Amino acid sequence: MLQFGVIGHKGRMGQALEAAIADAGHEMCVGVDAGGNIGPFAAQCDVLVDFSAPEALGANLGAAKVAGKPVVVGTTGLGEEHFVMLAEAARAVPVLQSGNFSLGVTLMAYLVREAAARLGPDWDIEVLEMHHRMKVDAPSGTAKLLGDAAAAGRGISLSDNMESGRHGMTGARAEGAIGFATLRGGTVAGEHSVIFAGSEERLTLSHSAENRMIFARGAVRAAEWLSGQGAGRYTMNDVLGL
């Protein structure tokens, strides 16, 4: 049985995590939210799970390093500076960060990478995602994860080949671009598709999230796996052995 410290526990994901932790036979030793500080409590926990906000990441990773605890990060909307923080923290403690903790999405990203590598640059790639009306970041962390997988399959950088927010007279699609389209509305937990469009044929890989609990259960599984690892930077691929 593990003792979980949950950062952002009053949010949608935090509430789902609390239920998933109990379902898996573990306990939540502490939960903190905006304005709270995990630091004084981190030493009491076996693993920390952060689903809070990008601006809190530095302090949360710092608390994990001081306490010597593994940390699972599911916060979305991260920028390059946050990935530098994650890499630095991983030199001291086990760190697992993902834009999506669904086991199905993890496998889908693996398949996207394989398809991108094998189909080649003649096939256009478009990433389509839809989430509930309250989601504040776009494209979603999962969409970026899938775009990164496609870029990795092609051996290119996503940041240098990403097209999003098309509007007006944009001109023809750039050769080799990875396009993104974002939809928001209703209470959709998460819909993602990666479309490979070739000459006179298309291949679509899709995933539908029916409930936030799939992400919470995946995060708990990630924490279980991470608690037995040494310092380093890990992903959900490591959890599934991909």
Biotite code that builds the C-alpha atoms (Angstrom):
import biotite.structure as struc

atoms = struc.array([
    struc.Atom([0.000, 0.000, 0.000], chain_id="A", res_id=1, res_name="MET", atom_name="CA", element="C"),
    struc.Atom([1.343, 3.407, -1.012], chain_id="A", res_id=2, res_name="LEU", atom_name="CA", element="C"),
    struc.Atom([0.731, 6.785, 0.595], chain_id="A", res_id=3, res_name="GLN", atom_name="CA", element="C"),
    struc.Atom([-0.127, 9.358, -2.100], chain_id="A", res_id=4, res_name="PHE", atom_name="CA", element="C"),
    struc.Atom([0.393, 13.090, -1.920], chain_id="A", res_id=5, res_name="GLY", atom_name="CA", element="C"),
    struc.Atom([-1.988, 14.672, -4.445], chain_id="A", res_id=6, res_name="VAL", atom_name="CA", element="C"),
    struc.Atom([-1.364, 18.223, -5.635], chain_id="A", res_id=7, res_name="ILE", atom_name="CA", element="C"),
    struc.Atom([-4.517, 19.781, -7.075], chain_id="A", res_id=8, res_name="GLY", atom_name="CA", element="C"),
    struc.Atom([-6.822, 17.340, -5.298], chain_id="A", res_id=9, res_name="HIS", atom_name="CA", element="C"),
    struc.Atom([-9.963, 19.499, -5.430], chain_id="A", res_id=10, res_name="LYS", atom_name="CA", element="C"),
    struc.Atom([-9.900, 19.722, -9.233], chain_id="A", res_id=11, res_name="GLY", atom_name="CA", element="C"),
    struc.Atom([-11.678, 17.309, -11.563], chain_id="A", res_id=12, res_name="ARG", atom_name="CA", element="C"),
    struc.Atom([-8.647, 15.080, -11.895], chain_id="A", res_id=13, res_name="MET", atom_name="CA", element="C"),
    struc.Atom([-7.822, 15.349, -8.215], chain_id="A", res_id=14, res_name="GLY", atom_name="CA", element="C"),
    struc.Atom([-11.247, 14.044, -7.259], chain_id="A", res_id=15, res_name="GLN", atom_name="CA", element="C"),
    struc.Atom([-10.939, 11.181, -9.727], chain_id="A", res_id=16, res_name="ALA", atom_name="CA", element="C"),
    struc.Atom([-7.475, 10.400, -8.365], chain_id="A", res_id=17, res_name="LEU", atom_name="CA", element="C"),
    struc.Atom([-8.767, 10.175, -4.817], chain_id="A", res_id=18, res_name="GLU", atom_name="CA", element="C"),
    struc.Atom([-11.294, 7.541, -5.914], chain_id="A", res_id=19, res_name="ALA", atom_name="CA", element="C"),
    struc.Atom([-8.741, 5.630, -8.025], chain_id="A", res_id=20, res_name="ALA", atom_name="CA", element="C"),
    struc.Atom([-6.213, 5.591, -5.174], chain_id="A", res_id=21, res_name="ILE", atom_name="CA", element="C"),
    struc.Atom([-8.793, 4.037, -2.842], chain_id="A", res_id=22, res_name="ALA", atom_name="CA", element="C"),
    struc.Atom([-9.955, 1.556, -5.510], chain_id="A", res_id=23, res_name="ASP", atom_name="CA", element="C"),
    struc.Atom([-6.351, 0.369, -5.938], chain_id="A", res_id=24, res_name="ALA", atom_name="CA", element="C"),
    struc.Atom([-5.960, -0.269, -2.197], chain_id="A", res_id=25, res_name="GLY", atom_name="CA", element="C"),
    struc.Atom([-3.748, 2.741, -1.459], chain_id="A", res_id=26, res_name="HIS", atom_name="CA", element="C"),
    struc.Atom([-4.257, 5.815, 0.727], chain_id="A", res_id=27, res_name="GLU", atom_name="CA", element="C"),
    struc.Atom([-4.046, 9.560, 0.188], chain_id="A", res_id=28, res_name="MET", atom_name="CA", element="C"),
    struc.Atom([-1.803, 10.959, 2.892], chain_id="A", res_id=29, res_name="CYS", atom_name="CA", element="C"),
    struc.Atom([-2.336, 14.594, 1.921], chain_id="A", res_id=30, res_name="VAL", atom_name="CA", element="C"),
    struc.Atom([-4.014, 16.761, -0.708], chain_id="A", res_id=31, res_name="GLY", atom_name="CA", element="C"),
    struc.Atom([-3.102, 20.379, -1.452], chain_id="A", res_id=32, res_name="VAL", atom_name="CA", element="C"),
    struc.Atom([-4.570, 22.959, -3.808], chain_id="A", res_id=33, res_name="ASP", atom_name="CA", element="C"),
    struc.Atom([-3.923, 26.450, -5.146], chain_id="A", res_id=34, res_name="ALA", atom_name="CA", element="C"),
    struc.Atom([-2.061, 28.427, -2.515], chain_id="A", res_id=35, res_name="GLY", atom_name="CA", element="C"),
    struc.Atom([-1.071, 25.256, -0.679], chain_id="A", res_id=36, res_name="GLY", atom_name="CA", element="C"),
    struc.Atom([2.425, 23.882, -0.249], chain_id="A", res_id=37, res_name="ASN", atom_name="CA", element="C"),
    struc.Atom([3.184, 20.167, -0.508], chain_id="A", res_id=38, res_name="ILE", atom_name="CA", element="C"),
    struc.Atom([6.650, 20.743, 0.979], chain_id="A", res_id=39, res_name="GLY", atom_name="CA", element="C"),
    struc.Atom([5.839, 20.234, 4.689], chain_id="A", res_id=40, res_name="PRO", atom_name="CA", element="C"),
    struc.Atom([3.952, 17.003, 3.930], chain_id="A", res_id=41, res_name="PHE", atom_name="CA", element="C"),
    struc.Atom([6.022, 15.430, 1.142], chain_id="A", res_id=42, res_name="ALA", atom_name="CA", element="C"),
    struc.Atom([8.209, 13.377, 3.484], chain_id="A", res_id=43, res_name="ALA", atom_name="CA", element="C"),
    struc.Atom([5.099, 11.603, 4.835], chain_id="A", res_id=44, res_name="GLN", atom_name="CA", element="C"),
    struc.Atom([4.183, 10.300, 1.366], chain_id="A", res_id=45, res_name="CYS", atom_name="CA", element="C"),
    struc.Atom([5.553, 7.467, -0.761], chain_id="A", res_id=46, res_name="ASP", atom_name="CA", element="C"),
    struc.Atom([4.821, 9.200, -4.067], chain_id="A", res_id=47, res_name="VAL", atom_name="CA", element="C"),
    struc.Atom([3.592, 12.638, -5.200], chain_id="A", res_id=48, res_name="LEU", atom_name="CA", element="C"),
    struc.Atom([1.104, 13.187, -8.030], chain_id="A", res_id=49, res_name="VAL", atom_name="CA", element="C"),
    struc.Atom([0.835, 16.681, -9.496], chain_id="A", res_id=50, res_name="ASP", atom_name="CA", element="C"),
    struc.Atom([-2.247, 17.713, -11.487], chain_id="A", res_id=51, res_name="PHE", atom_name="CA", element="C"),
    struc.Atom([-2.127, 21.398, -10.620], chain_id="A", res_id=52, res_name="SER", atom_name="CA", element="C"),
    struc.Atom([-0.898, 24.350, -12.709], chain_id="A", res_id=53, res_name="ALA", atom_name="CA", element="C"),
    struc.Atom([2.276, 25.069, -14.717], chain_id="A", res_id=54, res_name="PRO", atom_name="CA", element="C"),
    struc.Atom([3.247, 27.955, -12.454], chain_id="A", res_id=55, res_name="GLU", atom_name="CA", element="C"),
    struc.Atom([3.323, 25.604, -9.447], chain_id="A", res_id=56, res_name="ALA", atom_name="CA", element="C"),
    struc.Atom([5.520, 22.954, -11.081], chain_id="A", res_id=57, res_name="LEU", atom_name="CA", element="C"),
    struc.Atom([8.868, 24.361, -9.952], chain_id="A", res_id=58, res_name="GLY", atom_name="CA", element="C"),
    struc.Atom([7.882, 24.420, -6.268], chain_id="A", res_id=59, res_name="ALA", atom_name="CA", element="C"),
    struc.Atom([6.309, 20.958, -6.460], chain_id="A", res_id=60, res_name="ASN", atom_name="CA", element="C"),
    struc.Atom([9.385, 19.412, -8.071], chain_id="A", res_id=61, res_name="LEU", atom_name="CA", element="C"),
    struc.Atom([11.550, 21.167, -5.503], chain_id="A", res_id=62, res_name="GLY", atom_name="CA", element="C"),
    struc.Atom([9.518, 19.600, -2.685], chain_id="A", res_id=63, res_name="ALA", atom_name="CA", element="C"),
    struc.Atom([9.886, 16.164, -4.281], chain_id="A", res_id=64, res_name="ALA", atom_name="CA", element="C"),
    struc.Atom([13.665, 16.594, -4.526], chain_id="A", res_id=65, res_name="LYS", atom_name="CA", element="C"),
    struc.Atom([14.027, 17.756, -0.919], chain_id="A", res_id=66, res_name="VAL", atom_name="CA", element="C"),
    struc.Atom([11.923, 14.835, 0.355], chain_id="A", res_id=67, res_name="ALA", atom_name="CA", element="C"),
    struc.Atom([13.534, 12.359, -2.058], chain_id="A", res_id=68, res_name="GLY", atom_name="CA", element="C"),
    struc.Atom([10.156, 11.191, -3.359], chain_id="A", res_id=69, res_name="LYS", atom_name="CA", element="C"),
    struc.Atom([9.117, 10.022, -6.835], chain_id="A", res_id=70, res_name="PRO", atom_name="CA", element="C"),
    struc.Atom([6.725, 12.395, -8.609], chain_id="A", res_id=71, res_name="VAL", atom_name="CA", element="C"),
    struc.Atom([4.121, 11.816, -11.310], chain_id="A", res_id=72, res_name="VAL", atom_name="CA", element="C"),
    struc.Atom([3.280, 14.976, -13.275], chain_id="A", res_id=73, res_name="VAL", atom_name="CA", element="C"),
    struc.Atom([0.043, 15.255, -15.240], chain_id="A", res_id=74, res_name="GLY", atom_name="CA", element="C"),
    struc.Atom([-0.181, 19.053, -15.357], chain_id="A", res_id=75, res_name="THR", atom_name="CA", element="C"),
    struc.Atom([-0.873, 20.264, -18.907], chain_id="A", res_id=76, res_name="THR", atom_name="CA", element="C"),
    struc.Atom([0.007, 23.518, -20.641], chain_id="A", res_id=77, res_name="GLY", atom_name="CA", element="C"),
    struc.Atom([3.732, 23.093, -19.958], chain_id="A", res_id=78, res_name="LEU", atom_name="CA", element="C"),
    struc.Atom([6.322, 25.144, -21.838], chain_id="A", res_id=79, res_name="GLY", atom_name="CA", element="C"),
    struc.Atom([9.972, 24.543, -22.640], chain_id="A", res_id=80, res_name="GLU", atom_name="CA", element="C"),
    struc.Atom([11.059, 25.991, -19.293], chain_id="A", res_id=81, res_name="GLU", atom_name="CA", element="C"),
    struc.Atom([8.971, 23.377, -17.476], chain_id="A", res_id=82, res_name="HIS", atom_name="CA", element="C"),
    struc.Atom([10.609, 20.511, -19.363], chain_id="A", res_id=83, res_name="PHE", atom_name="CA", element="C"),
    struc.Atom([13.983, 21.890, -18.264], chain_id="A", res_id=84, res_name="VAL", atom_name="CA", element="C"),
    struc.Atom([12.711, 21.741, -14.661], chain_id="A", res_id=85, res_name="MET", atom_name="CA", element="C"),
    struc.Atom([11.562, 18.145, -15.134], chain_id="A", res_id=86, res_name="LEU", atom_name="CA", element="C"),
    struc.Atom([14.939, 17.101, -16.530], chain_id="A", res_id=87, res_name="ALA", atom_name="CA", element="C"),
    struc.Atom([16.742, 18.760, -13.637], chain_id="A", res_id=88, res_name="GLU", atom_name="CA", element="C"),
    struc.Atom([14.504, 17.104, -11.022], chain_id="A", res_id=89, res_name="ALA", atom_name="CA", element="C"),
    struc.Atom([14.999, 13.712, -12.700], chain_id="A", res_id=90, res_name="ALA", atom_name="CA", element="C"),
    struc.Atom([18.675, 13.853, -11.805], chain_id="A", res_id=91, res_name="ARG", atom_name="CA", element="C"),
    struc.Atom([17.671, 13.550, -8.142], chain_id="A", res_id=92, res_name="ALA", atom_name="CA", element="C"),
    struc.Atom([14.376, 11.590, -8.047], chain_id="A", res_id=93, res_name="VAL", atom_name="CA", element="C"),
    struc.Atom([12.219, 9.424, -10.334], chain_id="A", res_id=94, res_name="PRO", atom_name="CA", element="C"),
    struc.Atom([10.016, 11.696, -12.494], chain_id="A", res_id=95, res_name="VAL", atom_name="CA", element="C"),
    struc.Atom([7.240, 10.529, -14.816], chain_id="A", res_id=96, res_name="LEU", atom_name="CA", element="C"),
    struc.Atom([5.459, 13.194, -16.861], chain_id="A", res_id=97, res_name="GLN", atom_name="CA", element="C"),
    struc.Atom([2.772, 12.641, -19.458], chain_id="A", res_id=98, res_name="SER", atom_name="CA", element="C"),
    struc.Atom([0.138, 14.627, -21.301], chain_id="A", res_id=99, res_name="GLY", atom_name="CA", element="C"),
    struc.Atom([-2.211, 11.655, -20.901], chain_id="A", res_id=100, res_name="ASN", atom_name="CA", element="C"),
    struc.Atom([-2.240, 8.682, -18.517], chain_id="A", res_id=101, res_name="PHE", atom_name="CA", element="C"),
    struc.Atom([-4.721, 6.552, -20.421], chain_id="A", res_id=102, res_name="SER", atom_name="CA", element="C"),
    struc.Atom([-3.240, 3.162, -21.244], chain_id="A", res_id=103, res_name="LEU", atom_name="CA", element="C"),
    struc.Atom([-5.128, 3.249, -24.546], chain_id="A", res_id=104, res_name="GLY", atom_name="CA", element="C"),
    struc.Atom([-3.659, 6.634, -25.510], chain_id="A", res_id=105, res_name="VAL", atom_name="CA", element="C"),
    struc.Atom([-0.184, 5.411, -24.576], chain_id="A", res_id=106, res_name="THR", atom_name="CA", element="C"),
    struc.Atom([-0.539, 2.510, -26.993], chain_id="A", res_id=107, res_name="LEU", atom_name="CA", element="C"),
    struc.Atom([-2.098, 4.813, -29.617], chain_id="A", res_id=108, res_name="MET", atom_name="CA", element="C"),
    struc.Atom([0.914, 7.140, -29.458], chain_id="A", res_id=109, res_name="ALA", atom_name="CA", element="C"),
    struc.Atom([3.180, 4.149, -30.011], chain_id="A", res_id=110, res_name="TYR", atom_name="CA", element="C"),
    struc.Atom([1.138, 3.167, -33.080], chain_id="A", res_id=111, res_name="LEU", atom_name="CA", element="C"),
    struc.Atom([1.190, 6.767, -34.382], chain_id="A", res_id=112, res_name="VAL", atom_name="CA", element="C"),
    struc.Atom([4.976, 6.801, -34.178], chain_id="A", res_id=113, res_name="ARG", atom_name="CA", element="C"),
    struc.Atom([5.202, 3.477, -36.001], chain_id="A", res_id=114, res_name="GLU", atom_name="CA", element="C"),
    struc.Atom([2.756, 4.598, -38.721], chain_id="A", res_id=115, res_name="ALA", atom_name="CA", element="C"),
    struc.Atom([4.560, 7.909, -39.263], chain_id="A", res_id=116, res_name="ALA", atom_name="CA", element="C"),
    struc.Atom([7.874, 6.107, -39.630], chain_id="A", res_id=117, res_name="ALA", atom_name="CA", element="C"),
    struc.Atom([6.566, 3.544, -42.104], chain_id="A", res_id=118, res_name="ARG", atom_name="CA", element="C"),
    struc.Atom([4.204, 5.617, -44.244], chain_id="A", res_id=119, res_name="LEU", atom_name="CA", element="C"),
    struc.Atom([6.757, 8.322, -44.940], chain_id="A", res_id=120, res_name="GLY", atom_name="CA", element="C"),
    struc.Atom([6.536, 12.064, -45.680], chain_id="A", res_id=121, res_name="PRO", atom_name="CA", element="C"),
    struc.Atom([4.125, 11.664, -48.616], chain_id="A", res_id=122, res_name="ASP", atom_name="CA", element="C"),
    struc.Atom([1.319, 11.127, -46.107], chain_id="A", res_id=123, res_name="TRP", atom_name="CA", element="C"),
    struc.Atom([-0.079, 14.275, -44.471], chain_id="A", res_id=124, res_name="ASP", atom_name="CA", element="C"),
    struc.Atom([-0.678, 14.100, -40.716], chain_id="A", res_id=125, res_name="ILE", atom_name="CA", element="C"),
    struc.Atom([-3.503, 15.895, -38.908], chain_id="A", res_id=126, res_name="GLU", atom_name="CA", element="C"),
    struc.Atom([-4.274, 15.699, -35.175], chain_id="A", res_id=127, res_name="VAL", atom_name="CA", element="C"),
    struc.Atom([-7.900, 16.367, -34.203], chain_id="A", res_id=128, res_name="LEU", atom_name="CA", element="C"),
    struc.Atom([-9.029, 16.740, -30.578], chain_id="A", res_id=129, res_name="GLU", atom_name="CA", element="C"),
    struc.Atom([-12.203, 17.695, -28.689], chain_id="A", res_id=130, res_name="MET", atom_name="CA", element="C"),
    struc.Atom([-12.688, 18.421, -24.984], chain_id="A", res_id=131, res_name="HIS", atom_name="CA", element="C"),
    struc.Atom([-15.292, 19.918, -22.644], chain_id="A", res_id=132, res_name="HIS", atom_name="CA", element="C"),
    struc.Atom([-16.047, 23.629, -22.744], chain_id="A", res_id=133, res_name="ARG", atom_name="CA", element="C"),
    struc.Atom([-14.138, 24.335, -19.504], chain_id="A", res_id=134, res_name="MET", atom_name="CA", element="C"),
    struc.Atom([-10.706, 23.215, -20.761], chain_id="A", res_id=135, res_name="LYS", atom_name="CA", element="C"),
    struc.Atom([-8.371, 26.218, -20.833], chain_id="A", res_id=136, res_name="VAL", atom_name="CA", element="C"),
    struc.Atom([-5.356, 25.047, -22.884], chain_id="A", res_id=137, res_name="ASP", atom_name="CA", element="C"),
    struc.Atom([-5.205, 24.163, -26.572], chain_id="A", res_id=138, res_name="ALA", atom_name="CA", element="C"),
    struc.Atom([-4.118, 22.012, -28.224], chain_id="A", res_id=139, res_name="PRO", atom_name="CA", element="C"),
    struc.Atom([-4.517, 19.503, -25.424], chain_id="A", res_id=140, res_name="SER", atom_name="CA", element="C"),
    struc.Atom([-1.547, 17.832, -23.798], chain_id="A", res_id=141, res_name="GLY", atom_name="CA", element="C"),
    struc.Atom([-2.667, 14.582, -25.387], chain_id="A", res_id=142, res_name="THR", atom_name="CA", element="C"),
    struc.Atom([-2.808, 16.140, -28.850], chain_id="A", res_id=143, res_name="ALA", atom_name="CA", element="C"),
    struc.Atom([0.754, 17.397, -28.390], chain_id="A", res_id=144, res_name="LYS", atom_name="CA", element="C"),
    struc.Atom([1.815, 13.958, -27.152], chain_id="A", res_id=145, res_name="LEU", atom_name="CA", element="C"),
    struc.Atom([0.390, 12.403, -30.324], chain_id="A", res_id=146, res_name="LEU", atom_name="CA", element="C"),
    struc.Atom([1.988, 15.109, -32.467], chain_id="A", res_id=147, res_name="GLY", atom_name="CA", element="C"),
    struc.Atom([5.329, 14.454, -30.786], chain_id="A", res_id=148, res_name="ASP", atom_name="CA", element="C"),
    struc.Atom([4.912, 10.743, -31.530], chain_id="A", res_id=149, res_name="ALA", atom_name="CA", element="C"),
    struc.Atom([4.270, 11.495, -35.201], chain_id="A", res_id=150, res_name="ALA", atom_name="CA", element="C"),
    struc.Atom([7.258, 13.842, -35.356], chain_id="A", res_id=151, res_name="ALA", atom_name="CA", element="C"),
    struc.Atom([9.489, 11.264, -33.665], chain_id="A", res_id=152, res_name="ALA", atom_name="CA", element="C"),
    struc.Atom([8.412, 8.676, -36.234], chain_id="A", res_id=153, res_name="GLY", atom_name="CA", element="C"),
    struc.Atom([9.552, 11.020, -38.984], chain_id="A", res_id=154, res_name="ARG", atom_name="CA", element="C"),
    struc.Atom([12.716, 12.059, -37.182], chain_id="A", res_id=155, res_name="GLY", atom_name="CA", element="C"),
    struc.Atom([11.728, 15.729, -37.082], chain_id="A", res_id=156, res_name="ILE", atom_name="CA", element="C"),
    struc.Atom([10.945, 18.374, -34.467], chain_id="A", res_id=157, res_name="SER", atom_name="CA", element="C"),
    struc.Atom([7.247, 19.021, -33.783], chain_id="A", res_id=158, res_name="LEU", atom_name="CA", element="C"),
    struc.Atom([7.893, 22.666, -32.851], chain_id="A", res_id=159, res_name="SER", atom_name="CA", element="C"),
    struc.Atom([9.441, 23.296, -36.271], chain_id="A", res_id=160, res_name="ASP", atom_name="CA", element="C"),
    struc.Atom([6.687, 21.506, -38.221], chain_id="A", res_id=161, res_name="ASN", atom_name="CA", element="C"),
    struc.Atom([3.472, 22.244, -36.316], chain_id="A", res_id=162, res_name="MET", atom_name="CA", element="C"),
    struc.Atom([0.489, 23.942, -38.008], chain_id="A", res_id=163, res_name="GLU", atom_name="CA", element="C"),
    struc.Atom([-2.503, 25.033, -35.927], chain_id="A", res_id=164, res_name="SER", atom_name="CA", element="C"),
    struc.Atom([-5.203, 27.662, -35.894], chain_id="A", res_id=165, res_name="GLY", atom_name="CA", element="C"),
    struc.Atom([-5.685, 27.869, -39.664], chain_id="A", res_id=166, res_name="ARG", atom_name="CA", element="C"),
    struc.Atom([-7.932, 30.766, -40.676], chain_id="A", res_id=167, res_name="HIS", atom_name="CA", element="C"),
    struc.Atom([-8.423, 32.785, -43.815], chain_id="A", res_id=168, res_name="GLY", atom_name="CA", element="C"),
    struc.Atom([-6.131, 32.625, -46.828], chain_id="A", res_id=169, res_name="MET", atom_name="CA", element="C"),
    struc.Atom([-3.458, 30.415, -45.330], chain_id="A", res_id=170, res_name="THR", atom_name="CA", element="C"),
    struc.Atom([-2.081, 29.083, -48.592], chain_id="A", res_id=171, res_name="GLY", atom_name="CA", element="C"),
    struc.Atom([-1.458, 25.442, -49.375], chain_id="A", res_id=172, res_name="ALA", atom_name="CA", element="C"),
    struc.Atom([-0.577, 23.001, -46.643], chain_id="A", res_id=173, res_name="ARG", atom_name="CA", element="C"),
    struc.Atom([3.162, 23.069, -45.921], chain_id="A", res_id=174, res_name="ALA", atom_name="CA", element="C"),
    struc.Atom([4.990, 19.935, -46.988], chain_id="A", res_id=175, res_name="GLU", atom_name="CA", element="C"),
    struc.Atom([5.814, 17.739, -44.001], chain_id="A", res_id=176, res_name="GLY", atom_name="CA", element="C"),
    struc.Atom([3.634, 19.758, -41.591], chain_id="A", res_id=177, res_name="ALA", atom_name="CA", element="C"),
    struc.Atom([1.790, 18.150, -38.685], chain_id="A", res_id=178, res_name="ILE", atom_name="CA", element="C"),
    struc.Atom([-1.551, 19.903, -38.417], chain_id="A", res_id=179, res_name="GLY", atom_name="CA", element="C"),
    struc.Atom([-3.704, 20.418, -35.315], chain_id="A", res_id=180, res_name="PHE", atom_name="CA", element="C"),
    struc.Atom([-7.433, 21.136, -35.042], chain_id="A", res_id=181, res_name="ALA", atom_name="CA", element="C"),
    struc.Atom([-9.106, 21.887, -31.705], chain_id="A", res_id=182, res_name="THR", atom_name="CA", element="C"),
    struc.Atom([-12.790, 21.558, -30.768], chain_id="A", res_id=183, res_name="LEU", atom_name="CA", element="C"),
    struc.Atom([-14.381, 22.598, -27.458], chain_id="A", res_id=184, res_name="ARG", atom_name="CA", element="C"),
    struc.Atom([-17.905, 22.027, -26.170], chain_id="A", res_id=185, res_name="GLY", atom_name="CA", element="C"),
    struc.Atom([-20.228, 20.228, -23.801], chain_id="A", res_id=186, res_name="GLY", atom_name="CA", element="C"),
    struc.Atom([-18.836, 17.752, -21.313], chain_id="A", res_id=187, res_name="THR", atom_name="CA", element="C"),
    struc.Atom([-16.565, 15.713, -23.601], chain_id="A", res_id=188, res_name="VAL", atom_name="CA", element="C"),
    struc.Atom([-13.886, 13.976, -21.508], chain_id="A", res_id=189, res_name="ALA", atom_name="CA", element="C"),
    struc.Atom([-11.533, 13.623, -24.469], chain_id="A", res_id=190, res_name="GLY", atom_name="CA", element="C"),
    struc.Atom([-11.610, 12.622, -28.137], chain_id="A", res_id=191, res_name="GLU", atom_name="CA", element="C"),
    struc.Atom([-8.430, 12.312, -30.196], chain_id="A", res_id=192, res_name="HIS", atom_name="CA", element="C"),
    struc.Atom([-7.770, 11.212, -33.755], chain_id="A", res_id=193, res_name="SER", atom_name="CA", element="C"),
    struc.Atom([-4.607, 11.182, -35.840], chain_id="A", res_id=194, res_name="VAL", atom_name="CA", element="C"),
    struc.Atom([-5.352, 11.169, -39.555], chain_id="A", res_id=195, res_name="ILE", atom_name="CA", element="C"),
    struc.Atom([-2.758, 9.998, -42.077], chain_id="A", res_id=196, res_name="PHE", atom_name="CA", element="C"),
    struc.Atom([-3.916, 11.264, -45.468], chain_id="A", res_id=197, res_name="ALA", atom_name="CA", element="C"),
    struc.Atom([-2.191, 9.749, -48.465], chain_id="A", res_id=198, res_name="GLY", atom_name="CA", element="C"),
    struc.Atom([-2.953, 9.778, -52.150], chain_id="A", res_id=199, res_name="SER", atom_name="CA", element="C"),
    struc.Atom([-6.481, 8.335, -52.493], chain_id="A", res_id=200, res_name="GLU", atom_name="CA", element="C"),
    struc.Atom([-6.450, 6.688, -49.065], chain_id="A", res_id=201, res_name="GLU", atom_name="CA", element="C"),
    struc.Atom([-6.581, 7.617, -45.371], chain_id="A", res_id=202, res_name="ARG", atom_name="CA", element="C"),
    struc.Atom([-5.667, 5.895, -42.140], chain_id="A", res_id=203, res_name="LEU", atom_name="CA", element="C"),
    struc.Atom([-7.217, 7.151, -38.884], chain_id="A", res_id=204, res_name="THR", atom_name="CA", element="C"),
    struc.Atom([-6.160, 6.142, -35.381], chain_id="A", res_id=205, res_name="LEU", atom_name="CA", element="C"),
    struc.Atom([-8.656, 7.255, -32.716], chain_id="A", res_id=206, res_name="SER", atom_name="CA", element="C"),
    struc.Atom([-9.251, 7.124, -28.978], chain_id="A", res_id=207, res_name="HIS", atom_name="CA", element="C"),
    struc.Atom([-12.357, 8.090, -26.989], chain_id="A", res_id=208, res_name="SER", atom_name="CA", element="C"),
    struc.Atom([-12.270, 8.787, -23.258], chain_id="A", res_id=209, res_name="ALA", atom_name="CA", element="C"),
    struc.Atom([-15.662, 8.088, -21.697], chain_id="A", res_id=210, res_name="GLU", atom_name="CA", element="C"),
    struc.Atom([-14.755, 9.039, -18.135], chain_id="A", res_id=211, res_name="ASN", atom_name="CA", element="C"),
    struc.Atom([-11.912, 10.840, -16.352], chain_id="A", res_id=212, res_name="ARG", atom_name="CA", element="C"),
    struc.Atom([-11.366, 7.738, -14.243], chain_id="A", res_id=213, res_name="MET", atom_name="CA", element="C"),
    struc.Atom([-9.323, 6.154, -17.052], chain_id="A", res_id=214, res_name="ILE", atom_name="CA", element="C"),
    struc.Atom([-6.714, 8.894, -16.602], chain_id="A", res_id=215, res_name="PHE", atom_name="CA", element="C"),
    struc.Atom([-6.801, 8.601, -12.817], chain_id="A", res_id=216, res_name="ALA", atom_name="CA", element="C"),
    struc.Atom([-6.363, 4.822, -12.913], chain_id="A", res_id=217, res_name="ARG", atom_name="CA", element="C"),
    struc.Atom([-3.473, 5.222, -15.347], chain_id="A", res_id=218, res_name="GLY", atom_name="CA", element="C"),
    struc.Atom([-1.810, 7.799, -13.076], chain_id="A", res_id=219, res_name="ALA", atom_name="CA", element="C"),
    struc.Atom([-2.128, 5.437, -10.106], chain_id="A", res_id=220, res_name="VAL", atom_name="CA", element="C"),
    struc.Atom([-0.594, 2.610, -12.145], chain_id="A", res_id=221, res_name="ARG", atom_name="CA", element="C"),
    struc.Atom([2.221, 4.967, -13.172], chain_id="A", res_id=222, res_name="ALA", atom_name="CA", element="C"),
    struc.Atom([2.829, 5.876, -9.517], chain_id="A", res_id=223, res_name="ALA", atom_name="CA", element="C"),
    struc.Atom([2.917, 2.211, -8.507], chain_id="A", res_id=224, res_name="GLU", atom_name="CA", element="C"),
    struc.Atom([5.514, 1.512, -11.184], chain_id="A", res_id=225, res_name="TRP", atom_name="CA", element="C"),
    struc.Atom([7.545, 4.657, -10.497], chain_id="A", res_id=226, res_name="LEU", atom_name="CA", element="C"),
    struc.Atom([7.838, 3.972, -6.770], chain_id="A", res_id=227, res_name="SER", atom_name="CA", element="C"),
    struc.Atom([10.223, 1.120, -7.532], chain_id="A", res_id=228, res_name="GLY", atom_name="CA", element="C"),
    struc.Atom([12.518, 3.063, -9.892], chain_id="A", res_id=229, res_name="GLN", atom_name="CA", element="C"),
    struc.Atom([15.722, 5.008, -9.415], chain_id="A", res_id=230, res_name="GLY", atom_name="CA", element="C"),
    struc.Atom([16.223, 8.673, -10.280], chain_id="A", res_id=231, res_name="ALA", atom_name="CA", element="C"),
    struc.Atom([15.504, 9.410, -13.937], chain_id="A", res_id=232, res_name="GLY", atom_name="CA", element="C"),
    struc.Atom([13.002, 10.699, -16.481], chain_id="A", res_id=233, res_name="ARG", atom_name="CA", element="C"),
    struc.Atom([10.254, 8.218, -17.368], chain_id="A", res_id=234, res_name="TYR", atom_name="CA", element="C"),
    struc.Atom([7.133, 8.058, -19.542], chain_id="A", res_id=235, res_name="THR", atom_name="CA", element="C"),
    struc.Atom([4.013, 5.924, -19.792], chain_id="A", res_id=236, res_name="MET", atom_name="CA", element="C"),
    struc.Atom([5.817, 3.879, -22.464], chain_id="A", res_id=237, res_name="ASN", atom_name="CA", element="C"),
    struc.Atom([8.127, 2.659, -19.706], chain_id="A", res_id=238, res_name="ASP", atom_name="CA", element="C"),
    struc.Atom([5.124, 1.638, -17.589], chain_id="A", res_id=239, res_name="VAL", atom_name="CA", element="C"),
    struc.Atom([3.740, -0.476, -20.459], chain_id="A", res_id=240, res_name="LEU", atom_name="CA", element="C"),
    struc.Atom([7.159, -1.721, -21.564], chain_id="A", res_id=241, res_name="GLY", atom_name="CA", element="C"),
    struc.Atom([6.876, -0.211, -25.054], chain_id="A", res_id=242, res_name="LEU", atom_name="CA", element="C"),
])
